[in-house]
Amino acid sequence: MDDAIYILGAGSIGNFLACELANLSCYEHNVVLLLRNKDRLDQFRRNGSYLILERTLDDKKVVIRRKFKATCLSELNVDTIDNLIVTTKTTQTEAALRDYLPLLKRDSNILFVHNGFGVIETLVKTVWRNANVRPNLYQGVTSHSVLPKQDFYYCHSCFGVMKIAKVSRMDGDLSVDVPTEPCAMVEALLQSKMLNGTYLTYDDLLIYQCQKFMVNACMNSTTTIIDCINYELSNIAEVRTLFQSIITECVDVLFKTNQFLADNGKAREVLNVPKLVDLILYLGFVENAKNSTSMRIDTLAKRETEIDSLNGWIVKLAKEIGYRATVNETVTLLVKARTKVNQRRA
């Protein structure tokens, strides 16, 4: 059995997790980056195979520089990948993962950490339809803020939490509770003090995943449309009203399409609209005031965004029950329009 932890999606969160795992003695030399192609791998090697993580917390700046093993599909020489963390963008995950499917077995452990909804649900329907051969799937949600500074250099600017749960093998119902011990890979992540991780049942994780979803649905989309740093939206009455409209519609759709959320008292408490608005205003304009959201960064770089897994996911769910999520539909269209405008510019 290969004890290495492979990381697919060497962006901000992927590199953050790699650096934190490498702080543990058992994984110091046992984390492998799966880069998207040979050109990117060669670029990493010309950089000395180093990742740099700049951490600024409580006005204290620490720069961590670590050397990592890295490979790409054409150079990978293993029969099985036993432990995989996937941090690719939601829109790219299925395509990125397909090349590695022959190496992922029933006993493989795969942790997905991404914004938005729909990735695991889609993979279960399109890739792992047979539950008997499906790998062990884990969902992760993190509130740590990590942003790119330059190639292979990332800034950890806001301390958060990480929550992880195992996904049920039962077909058709990912929310069925699975009371099981975490695998060694997940245990390692939970040991990292900086990750501040917690292992939950999938039902409890879903509630916090929805909470994080609301933060992204408001902050990412709005800063992208208006093209601004987070703090520039603070203390604007119209922004609060917009966030309340987005969240109200999201909560309504999520409760209408998920019986567990609708019947769960904790979900009703955590996903309370006024509480969510206050939380998002605090996280967006206090904790992360000087940051730019990842969606805005993607749009400025003329890349496609994850809007279809955020506000667009609510639009999709609403249509499935014969309902129209007009606020989130408008937000989704505006983000896509902003992306196209930026792509047309020289």
N, C-alpha and C positions, 0 to 999 in steps of 0.2 A: 504493500500500500504506500502511495506517495503522500507524504505528510505536507508537502508544499501547499501554500495557498496562492492560487492564481487570481489575478484581478483583471477583469475585462472591462475596459472603460477607464483609461488612465487620465481622467479629467480631474477636476477639483476634489470631489469626494473620494474618488478612487485613490488618488495619491495621498490624501489625508489618512485614509484607512491603512494604506500601505505603510506610511511612516509610523503610525501608532502601533501597528502589529510588529514592526521591526524593533520597537522599543522593548518587546518581550524577548527574553533570552532564548526561548524555544523557537522563535520565528525570526531571529535577527538576520539570518541568512537564508530564510526559507519562504520568502515572499517573491512571487514572480509576476511581473507585469506582462500582460498580453497586449501588445501594441497592434494597431490596426493594419499595418502593412510593413514591408521591408524598408521602404523609404523612411517611415517614422522610426523604425528600429535603428536604422543607421544614424538618424539624427540624434537619437537618445545616446547612442554609443559615442558619437562625436562630442557629446556633452559630458563625457566621462562616466556615463551610466548613473548620474546623480539626480536625485530629486531634492528640491529645496522647499522647506516648509517654514514660512515666516509667521510666527505666532505673536500677536499683540493683544494681550489680555491685562486688564487693570493697569494700563499705561506702561506695561513692561514688555519689551520686545526681545524675543528669542528667535534665532535663526538656526534651523536644524538642516544639516546637509547629509544625506545618506546615499550610499551606493546600493543599487538594486540589480538583481538579475532581471533580464527582459528577453522576450522572444516574440515571434509572430507566427501565424499559422504555417507559413512555408518552412520555418525552421524548428517548429515544435517537434520534439522526438520522444513522445510518451504514448503509451497505449490507453491510459485512463487519466482523467482529471478527477481527483477525489474531492477537492475543495475549491470552489469557485465563487468569487464575489463579482457580481455584475452591477456596474454603476454607469452603464451607457445611458444615453437619453432614451426616453420611452419610445420615441419614434424610430430609433435605430436598434433597439434591443433584439427583436426577432431576427433581423438580418444578420446582426453581429454574432448571435448565438448559433445560428444554423450551421456554420462551418465547424463548430466544435461538438455538434451532437453525437458523432460517432465515439467521442471520448468520454461522454457523460453516461454513466451506468445507473442502475437502480440504487446502488449504495452511495452514489455521488451526492455531495451536499452543495446546494446552490443558494446563495443569499442575494436577493435583489434589493438594491437601495436606489430609489429614484423618486422624482416628483410625480404626482398625479396617480391616476388609477388606470387599470385595464391591462397592464403588462402580463401578469401571471394568469389572469383570466383568459387572455388571448392565447398564451402559450399552451395552456391546458387544452384549449379547443383545437388548436392548429398543429401543435408539435407533439405534445404528450397526451394524446387522447386515451391511451391505455394506462390506467392508474397503476397497473401491476409492474410496469417497466419505468415508470416515472421516477426521476431522482427525488431526493428529499429536498423540498423547496422551503425556503425561509423568506419572509418579508422583513425588511428593515426600514425604519423611518428615523431620520435625523434632523435636528434643528440647529446643528453646528453651521456656522457661516464660513465657507471657504471659497475664495475667489482667485482666479488666475492673475498673476502679475506679468509673467512672460513664459516662454516655453519651459516646462518642467520646474516652474517656480510658482508656488501658491501661497496665499495669505490666509491664515486662520484668524479671523477678526472678531468672532463672537462665540463664546463658550455655550454649548447647548447640551442636548441629551441624545441618546440613541436607544431606540426601542426595537426589539426583534421578537418575532414569533414564527413558529413552524406552521406551515400551511397543511390543511388536511389532504389526505390522499383520496378522499371520497369524491367521486365525480359529481359535478353539478352543484356542489355546495362547499365553497372554500372556507366559509365561516364556521364550519363545525369544529368545536373545540378539540384540540389534540394535546392532552396532558402528557407530554413526553420531555425527557431531558434533552438539553441542547447538545449538538455535536461538538467535537473538539474545536472546530473552527469558530463556532459561535462562542464557546466558552472563552477562547482567546480574546475575542473582541470585548467580552464582558469583563475581562481582567484589566483592560486598559482604563486607568483612572481618567485619562483625558477624554475618552469617548463617553464616559458617564452612562454606560449601557444598562439596560434592564431587559430581562427575558419575560415575556408576557404570553398569555393565551392569545390565539389569533383574534378572538372576539374582542378582547380588550385593546389589542393593537389597532384593530379596525377603527375604534373610536378616535384614537390619537392620530391615526392616518388621516381621518376626516378632518381633524383639527388642523393638522399641517397643510392639508389640501386647501382649506379655506384661506390660510395665510398666503399661499402661493397664488391662488385664484384671484386674490385682491392685489397683492403687492406686485407680483410679476407682470400681470397683464396691464395694470394701470401705469407703472413706470415705463413699460415698453411703449404703450400708446402715446404717452406724453413726452417720452424720452427724457427722463430726469433721474438724478440721484434720489435715494429714498427720502431724505430729509426735506427735499423741495416740495413734497406733498403734505408736510405736517401743518397742522393748525389751519386747514382749509375745510370749511364746513361742507362744501360740495363733495369732497373726497370721502368724508365720513358717511354722507348720505349714499354715495355710490357703493361704498363697501357694504353698507347695511343692505342695499338692494341685491347685491351679488350674493351675500351670505344667506339672506332670507330665501332666495330662490334655490340655492344649493341645498340648504337644510331640508327644504320642502321636498325636493326631488329625491334626495338620498333617503329620507324617511318613507317616501311613497314606494321606493323601489327595493328597500332592504328591510324585511320584517324584523330582523334582529335589532337594528337600530331603532325602529319604531316602537318596539316593546321594551327596550332597555332603559331603565331609569338613569343609569350612569351616562348613557349616550345623550339622553334628554338634558342632563345637567351640564355636561361638557360642551355639547353643541347647542348651547343657548345663544341666540343671536346677539343680544346686547353684550354678553360676556366675550363672545368671539370678536366683536367689533373692537372692544377695549383691548383685548389681547393683541390683535393685529396692529392697532395703532401704536401700542407699546413696543412690540417686537420690530415693527417697521421703522418707527420714527425715533426710538430711543436706543434700543439695543443695536440696531443695524443702521443707524441714521446716515452714516457716511458711505454705506455700501451701494453698489449697483446690483440689481437682481440679475440672475443668470439668464433670464429670458431677454432682458434688455441688452445684455452683452452679446447674446447670440444674434439678435437683430442688428446691432451695430456692426457685427462681423459678417452680416449678410447671410447668416445661416438660418435654416428652418428652426422653428421653435417647438416647444412641447405643449402648445396651447390646446391641441386636440385631446391631450390627456388631463387637462385641467378644466377650464371653463367649457371647452368643447365636449368633454366627457359628460358634463351635466346636460348639455344640449342633446347628446345621444341617448342618455338614459331617459330623459323627458319624452323624446319621440317614441321610445319603446312602450310607453304607457299612454300614448295619445295626448301628451301635454306639450306645450311649447314654452321653453325657458328663454323668454325674450331678452332679458337683461344679459345673461351669459352668452346668448347667441350674438348679440350686438358687440359685446366685448371681444368675442372670438373673431368676428369679422374685422373689427378694427385692428387687432393684433396682426392678422394676416395681411391687411392692407398696408400697415406700417412696415411689415417685413418686405413686401413687394416694392414699396417706395424706396426703401433703403437699398434693395438689390439693384434697382434701376440707376441709382446715383453712382457717379464715377468714384 
